């Protein structure tokens, strides 16, 4: 790995021992194994989304699944969100999501806080992810970002609330089941 910048074709050829993401061609190592609390939160959110989506055209996926945000232009940004929703099945190609998911959920870990809240926030916004949730297991809250007119409109929800999923009409996530 001598270059300073990489693409998906480089990324796909690497050893799978260390999980990483590529953002604008730069390698970011993933955190060590997630904590049990992180996995509980991811699992509960995924379970509620998966149940809602049964028999519907959209599909929920759980990490690790490579998401190639700019596959059509440069293909140098590959992320592995904790959960993603894809409504266009043609985007699921081989071992990746080739293109922009409809929804992304990132569950914060101490080592990924700034990457999820700033760097990935901006990449998801730039790519056109319609709904981006940032879930804080320690604070027991969810920041929901909805894409409107090229900007994210943010709303925060606490542990006792039910959150509407804007990209999935009729879907509501009960945070009492998550935290």
Secondary structure, DSSP 8 states (H G I E B T S, - for coil): ---S---HHHHHHS-TTS-EEEETTEEEE--SS--HHHHHHHHHHHHHHHHHHTTSS-EEEESS-EEETTTTTT---EE--SEEEES-GGGEETTEEES--SEEEEE--TTTHHIIIIIHHHHHHHHT-SEEEEEETTTTEEEEEEEETTEEEEEEEETT-EEE-TTSTT-EEEGGGT-
